[in-house]
Amino acid sequence: MGTEPKRILVIQTAFLGDVVLTTPLLQSLRNRFPKSHIAVLVIPGTAEILIGHPGLDEVLVFDKKKKDRGMSGLFRTARGLSEGRYDLCLLPHRSFRSALLAYLAGISERIGFAQAPGFFLYTRRVRRDSSRHEVRRNLQLLEPIGSGNGSTKTPDFEKLWVSTEPADMEWANHRLKEVGVEENDSPIAIAPGSVWATKRWLPEKFAEVIDHLIGRMNKKVILLGSRADAPIADQIRAHCREKPIDLTGQTTLRQMAAVLSRSAVLITNDNGAMHVGVAQGIPIVAVFGSTTLSLGYGPFSPKASVVERPLDCRPCGKHGYAECPLGHFNCMKQVMSEEVVAAAEKWLGTP
């Protein structure tokens, strides 16, 4: 672009993890265009984690599954965006609906990936490098717009970010104390949920890890997740001899992030909580089943261990399935609790 854009919109209406992985792009935009007004459009469930992001002036919400669903909601949202008079839109989410939204909003410069379904609605297209991590693939969208500020060496920002307000930390400290975690304690967090069943490690295996951490290592263990994850947490607790602290469904996303910031390590599936944990700077132990690191969505951190079983059928999809397509689910059944415990002990400094 020849001139610095006055108003920039980023459309990322995918899942929690995708939004967290977009935060380096937002900061890079701010680094390159410090005087521009920068807004992001997300779904209701992820908006709170971006409040206060230093790269943003505005967080907009597109309720695509409820209030704004269907073509009427799309046109209504597009009219609202057109009033924002954005002159540049970046689209990391490879969604036809997102591309159509930017087009209908009349944003003059629309940059997205050449492999996206709505590529023909973009004014500039970037070939998405499948060999890179998603963070760096998102940063590829900056390539057509130069460095900004007259600088030719503006560094890309590669740290994940999630909002935690003082009130969230106060809530976490108070709630943890209520359940027996003192101020100097660093509990172990476990996030066993996922939208996709084939990305969930077995409840009985999580229970074995919890029994070891509590019974043999005298650690405090906290289960975290959304209300939708409550049945999974119940299954895990039913298999446990040692009972963990269960905060599943009891936190907002920002409160969960605050609890994670107090944790010594996060043991998790390949899910949004994994990326929130990375943003909080804590070590990650992630169990991968139907997905693999080759897809580019692994923990973006040097303080991470991925426990997985190499199989010819992996990955069986970008996200996962309601059940194993081959019926055996060996990608998760063959991951042993001893492996996960050993990975956690590495980060806890336990021999």
MOVENWO-V637223 format. One record per pair of residues at least 4 apart in sequence whose ideal C-beta (glycine too) atoms are under 6 Angstrom apart, sorted by sequence separation. I is the first residue (numbers start at 1). J is the second residue. D is the distance in Angstrom with one decimal. If there is no record, write none. Layout:
I,J,D
I,J,D
//
This chain:
14,18,3.7
29,33,5.9
42,46,4.8
63,67,4.1
64,68,5.5
65,69,5.7
69,73,5.1
112,116,5.2
132,136,4.2
147,151,4.9
164,168,4.8
171,175,6.0
172,176,6.0
181,185,4.7
201,205,5.5
211,215,5.1
212,216,5.1
213,217,5.2
225,229,3.0
229,233,6.0
247,251,5.8
251,255,3.8
291,295,5.6
321,325,5.9
329,333,5.4
330,334,5.0
344,348,6.0
42,47,5.3
63,68,4.5
68,73,3.3
93,98,5.0
102,107,5.1
114,119,5.4
132,137,5.0
147,152,5.5
176,181,3.8
194,199,4.0
251,256,4.4
268,273,5.5
277,282,5.5
293,298,4.2
299,304,3.8
324,329,4.0
345,350,4.1
62,68,5.6
119,125,5.6
181,187,5.3
194,200,5.0
213,219,4.4
268,274,4.6
12,19,5.5
91,98,5.4
147,154,4.3
214,221,5.7
277,284,5.4
102,110,4.8
213,221,5.3
29,38,5.5
50,59,5.0
68,77,5.3
128,137,5.5
316,325,5.5
12,22,4.7
112,122,4.5
223,233,4.8
114,125,4.1
210,221,5.2
266,277,3.9
47,59,5.3
110,122,4.8
274,286,5.4
89,102,4.4
110,123,5.0
111,124,4.6
113,126,5.8
114,127,4.9
115,128,5.2
233,246,5.5
286,299,5.6
313,326,5.9
47,61,5.3
109,123,5.5
126,140,5.0
192,206,5.2
62,77,5.5
113,128,4.2
126,141,5.7
233,248,4.0
284,299,4.5
40,56,5.9
266,282,5.8
44,61,5.4
126,143,5.9
139,156,4.9
260,277,5.1
314,331,5.5
38,56,5.6
89,107,4.3
103,121,4.5
230,248,5.2
265,283,4.6
266,284,5.4
267,285,4.7
268,286,5.4
269,287,5.7
270,288,5.2
288,306,5.5
38,57,5.5
39,58,3.9
40,59,5.8
41,60,4.6
44,63,5.4
94,113,5.5
99,118,2.7
229,248,5.3
230,249,4.9
257,276,5.3
261,280,4.5
263,282,5.6
37,57,5.0
124,144,4.5
260,280,4.6
283,303,4.4
284,304,4.1
285,305,5.1
286,306,5.1
287,307,5.1
288,308,4.2
295,315,5.9
311,331,5.7
39,60,5.7
41,62,5.3
86,107,4.8
87,108,5.5
88,109,4.6
89,110,4.8
90,111,5.3
91,112,3.8
96,117,4.1
223,244,5.3
270,291,5.1
278,299,5.2
94,116,3.8
96,118,4.2
99,121,4.3
227,249,3.8
278,300,5.6
292,314,5.4
309,331,5.7
19,42,5.8
78,101,5.5
82,105,4.7
221,244,4.1
222,245,4.6
223,246,4.7
224,247,5.7
225,248,4.5
257,280,5.9
278,301,4.5
292,315,4.5
81,105,3.7
82,106,5.0
291,315,5.1
30,55,3.6
188,213,5.7
222,247,5.8
223,248,5.2
274,299,5.7
309,334,4.4
29,55,6.0
78,104,3.6
290,316,5.0
309,335,5.6
19,46,4.4
26,53,6.0
78,105,4.6
215,242,4.8
8,36,5.2
27,55,4.3
214,242,3.7
307,335,5.8
4,33,5.4
26,55,3.8
207,236,5.3
7,37,4.6
8,38,4.8
9,39,5.2
10,40,4.6
11,41,4.7
12,42,5.8
13,43,5.1
16,46,5.4
26,56,6.0
111,141,5.4
206,236,4.8
210,240,5.3
211,241,5.1
290,320,4.4
5,36,5.4
188,219,5.2
211,242,4.9
193,225,4.2
203,235,3.9
207,239,3.5
224,256,5.5
307,339,5.1
111,144,5.7
187,220,4.2
188,221,5.0
189,222,5.2
190,223,5.4
191,224,5.0
203,236,4.6
207,240,4.5
307,340,5.4
191,225,5.7
210,244,5.2
187,222,5.0
189,224,5.5
204,239,4.6
193,229,3.3
203,239,5.8
307,343,5.6
305,343,4.0
181,220,5.5
193,232,5.4
192,232,5.3
289,331,4.2
289,332,4.2
92,138,4.5
287,335,5.7
13,62,5.4
90,141,4.8
285,343,4.5
285,344,5.1
283,347,3.6
179,245,4.7
201,269,5.8
200,269,5.6
22,92,5.4
199,269,5.3
189,260,5.7
199,270,5.1
189,263,4.2
194,269,4.9
187,263,5.5
188,264,5.8
9,86,4.3
188,265,5.5
189,266,4.7
190,267,4.8
191,268,4.2
194,271,4.5
7,85,5.9
186,264,3.8
7,86,4.6
14,93,4.9
265,344,5.5
7,87,5.8
8,88,4.7
9,89,4.7
10,90,4.9
11,91,5.2
12,92,5.5
13,93,5.9
6,87,5.9
12,93,5.1
5,87,5.0
191,273,3.6
265,347,4.8
5,88,4.0
171,255,5.3
168,254,4.4
172,258,3.7
201,287,4.4
11,98,4.6
168,255,5.2
172,259,4.8
169,258,4.9
164,254,5.5
168,258,4.3
199,289,5.6
163,254,5.6
198,289,5.7
199,290,5.8
198,290,3.8
164,257,5.0
164,258,5.0
162,257,4.8
24,135,5.3
52,163,5.0
51,163,4.9
21,134,4.8
25,138,4.5
49,162,4.8
21,135,5.4
25,139,5.9
28,142,6.0
49,163,5.2
162,276,5.3
32,147,6.0
33,148,4.7
22,138,5.7
32,148,3.3
162,279,4.2
160,278,5.2
161,279,5.7
160,279,3.9
199,320,4.4
32,154,5.1
198,320,4.2
31,154,5.7
196,319,5.3
198,321,4.8
196,320,2.9
197,322,5.2
31,157,6.0
198,324,5.8
28,156,5.2
209,337,5.0
28,157,4.8
208,337,3.7
212,341,5.2
27,157,4.0
202,332,5.9
201,332,5.4
209,340,5.2
205,337,5.0
209,341,5.7
24,157,5.0
24,158,5.1
23,160,5.6
23,161,4.1
20,160,5.5
1,145,4.8
4,148,5.9
134,296,4.7
133,296,5.0
134,297,5.4
135,300,5.2
133,300,5.9
49,253,5.1
48,253,5.5
48,254,5.6
17,272,4.1
20,275,4.0
16,272,3.2
17,275,4.5
20,279,5.9
//
